[in-house]
Amino acid sequence: MSRLHDLYREYGQSPWLDNLRRGWIVSGELERWVERGVRGITSNPSIFQKAMAKGEDYDEQFAASIGGGDSVADAYWDLATSDIGEALRIMRPVFDESGGEDGFVSLEVAPELARDTAGTVEVARALHERIAQPNLYVKIPGTKEGLPAIRTMISEKRSINVTLLFGLERYAEVIEAYLAGLEATDGDLSGVSSVASFFVSRVDAEVDRRLEAIGTERALALRGRAAVANAQLAYELFLEKFTGPRWEALADRGARVQRPLWASTSTKNPAYPDTLYVDSLIGPNTVNTMPETTLEAFEDHGVLARTVDADLPGAHRVMGELAEVGIVMSDVTRTLEEEGVAAFAKSFDELIATLEEKADRLR
């Protein structure tokens, strides 16, 4: 058994793979990751942009789609849903063995819909109906406009991965959307699942930049501490919201907690340990989705210990110290949300442009 297996068996955290490409499906690499302990897969527009823009893995299917009269955008969705479908097949045994806890594969709605509630509902519903597998997560950005879409999808008993979360206030709103969605539907709730993807390393990247601009000794001493503290306080909020009479009434109907999923957990700053955002956030009822390099690093030398709530007072102190030196976390997280939406939209636009060029050559 690997360290990834121990992470789940001993500490209740599910390691997921934050990458997907056709070559892994064809070669059997994806099955090997599952054997090593991976329990789910996440994708996003940036991941598909990197996978489809290089090499020839997608050319045959793309040529057939274009030759059949599909638009480039329709051809993209054919390519993406084919990969997702195969990944769902590979992960289905994990889903079944875990009683529906793990084994999920995530596919995101088009980034252009991040500020469009009605469009998000329409596309998320269509993706669930098109793919129609119980271990599919459709990813919806946790923007203000995404909140009603999340509630609607959960009320229709469709499983959702809420993505691009950075701040505690928005996270509380996402939890409320999940609970309200569950309360808006009747009957057994055991088939409804959700995770809340809380981004980690990008918080340090933005806060560190601001601390360096402040430049005082006290400010510089706080570099590399904001992201972990922020995520640990998100876990504290998770524990608070999924207890008490309101939650117990839903749990009696089979409802599952909406697990926090730690995303963006590769270390951006080479001065920080390469497993910083894994080692520091281990605890029950959580997911950590990692790119393959971080999975390899954790399997090699990650530290297995319950850390996510080992020092919550310390996390509060860090946030207080950041405020004292002039860091306004609400502004940090607003900036990161806007940049995240823009970055995914840029990746998607670049992908479509690349496919347009391929289509022109084929024509």
Secondary structure, DSSP 8 states (H G I E B T S, - for coil): --HHHHHHHHH-EEEEE----HHHHHHTHHHHHHHHT---B---HHHHHHHHHSSSTTHHHHHHHHHTT--HHHHHHHHHHHHHHHHHHHHHHHHHHTTTSS--EEEE--GGGTT-HHHHHHHHHHHHHHH--TTEEEEEE-STTHHHHHHHHHHTT--EEEEEE--HHHHHHHHHHHHHHHHTS-S--TT--EEEEEE-HHHHHHHHHHHHHH--HHHHTTTT-HHHHHHHHHHHHHHHHTSSHHHHHHHTTT----EEEEES-S-SSTTS-TTHHHHTT--TTEEEEE-HHHHHHHHHH---S--TTTTHHHHHHHHHHHHHTT--HHHHHHHHHHHHHHHHHHHHHHHHHHHHHHHHHH-
